[in-house]
Amino acid sequence: MNIAERHKNFIDRDKLYSIIEGEVPTESQVDEILNYALKLKGIGLGDVGALLRVTDSNQIHKIMETAKIIKEDIYGKRLVLFAPLYTGNVCVNNCTYCSFRKDNHLIKRKILTMDEIAQETSALLKQGHKRVLLICGENNYNGTDYMIEALRTTYGVRERDGKDYIRRINVELAPMEVNDFARLKAEKIGTYVCFQETYDQVMYERFHPKGTPKADYLYRLTVMDRAMEGGVDDVGIGALLGLIDYRFEVLAMIEHAKHLESAFGCGPHTVSVPRMEPAVGAPDSENVPSPVSDDDFKKLVAIIRIALPYTGIILSTRENDQMRNELIKYGVSQVSAASKTNPGSYAHDEEGTGTQFSTGDHRSLDEVISSLADAGYIPSFCTGCYRKGRVGHDFMDLAKPGLIKDFCLPNAMFTFQEYLEDFASEETKRKGLALIEKMTNEITKPQLQKKIEENLESIHKGQRDIYF
């Protein structure tokens, strides 16, 4: 597929809506789809559409249980943690669902200086975070040059005599050109994230008023092509659920993944599933156009896991702790923790500085980790794959035959041990160490188990940043 073909609109709106309007599948048809899904090869668009049309509670239960099997088989009992770092809330766009919209005069605006970014980074490091997502509104002040300086600043912060530092920065930025992505790649970014918001081009125009950069549907739709052409190995897609029929968005995200697989030999590294929450000064957030019920939200996450078994699914603190704890079982593999969505709020309580949306999970990082340990999950701050070059196509080559497990679980255990030694409360440390011991004893490869035990002991004695 050449560049010109890649930059065409690959979302066939009429086709996707026709799939939604198809017949409800029979129980035997659902069983056939789910039995195939257990081969861990994903399922096609038609089968995704069939599962989205399921309404019978017993069949939905089967969908959820299938997703749970797939999630555990591929990811095991580990969950990646990160924190968003908002560098600004000034924006030239006027999206009807976002508090950062240009015409919203109800919030205080701010763009962080490099000193303030360093303070925010330091505050996150003192909590125990090692992975951040740099994110900002779109404006004329924080373009590529600003973000490169922000990346260097964030990577440059050191705490505890140099032992603590951010090990990987993912970025969520407005669409840009290939040469800009090449510059970001040179600064060692991890995943580039950008949400289409809605893949329905007709409705996209309603939520993104003309005259702003974001009003260009096609430029946003093809941003991942430009990112990958610029050398970015891992990209993250997503839709804002609640703008239109969620079933269309799920089908479109599967199509987007299929397009990237066809064009570059590797689909998205992550899919995000943000559900609309109230945002000050954003009319559509107060009166959600197409609300997604809790039951439908759970179902769609499970279906994405079934359709894209090796793709990470990210869930933010928009959702409350009960929803997050449940969806971890059925597909979610990464969550933000102790998030603040207004710039400058980790280091200082920025009174009046606008948040992008309301959050539902207000727990501290230690509380999140304690809850995960109770459920038998290893919280992971691992960035080993990025730094070892196991990204993009190479990551999938290891993931699909299951070889990545020999890296992911040990590395997760190492970063968890670090957190427990350096930051955890006494109760969290006690049950965390017990969980690590249990996981280590369950390793079936003697040489791997021995190496894990040696590294865990090294971490206990003070060594840091060990990874396979």
Secondary structure as GFF3:
##gff-version 3
##sequence-region A 1 468
A	DSSP	alpha_helix	3	6	.	.	.	ID=ss1
A	DSSP	alpha_helix	13	20	.	.	.	ID=ss2
A	DSSP	alpha_helix	27	37	.	.	.	ID=ss3
A	DSSP	alpha_helix	45	52	.	.	.	ID=ss4
A	DSSP	alpha_helix	57	75	.	.	.	ID=ss5
A	DSSP	beta_strand	78	88	.	.	.	ID=ss6
A	DSSP	alpha_helix	114	127	.	.	.	ID=ss7
A	DSSP	beta_strand	131	136	.	.	.	ID=ss8
A	DSSP	alpha_helix	144	156	.	.	.	ID=ss9
A	DSSP	beta_strand	168	172	.	.	.	ID=ss10
A	DSSP	alpha_helix	178	186	.	.	.	ID=ss11
A	DSSP	beta_strand	189	193	.	.	.	ID=ss12
A	DSSP	alpha_helix	201	207	.	.	.	ID=ss13
A	DSSP	three_ten_helix	213	215	.	.	.	ID=ss14
A	DSSP	alpha_helix	217	221	.	.	.	ID=ss15
A	DSSP	alpha_helix	223	229	.	.	.	ID=ss16
A	DSSP	beta_strand	234	238	.	.	.	ID=ss17
A	DSSP	alpha_helix	246	264	.	.	.	ID=ss18
A	DSSP	beta_strand	270	272	.	.	.	ID=ss19
A	DSSP	alpha_helix	283	286	.	.	.	ID=ss20
A	DSSP	alpha_helix	294	307	.	.	.	ID=ss21
A	DSSP	beta_strand	312	315	.	.	.	ID=ss22
A	DSSP	alpha_helix	321	330	.	.	.	ID=ss23
A	DSSP	beta_strand	334	336	.	.	.	ID=ss24
A	DSSP	alpha_helix	365	374	.	.	.	ID=ss25
A	DSSP	beta_strand	378	380	.	.	.	ID=ss26
A	DSSP	alpha_helix	384	388	.	.	.	ID=ss27
A	DSSP	alpha_helix	392	399	.	.	.	ID=ss28
A	DSSP	alpha_helix	405	422	.	.	.	ID=ss29
A	DSSP	alpha_helix	426	441	.	.	.	ID=ss30
A	DSSP	alpha_helix	446	460	.	.	.	ID=ss31
###
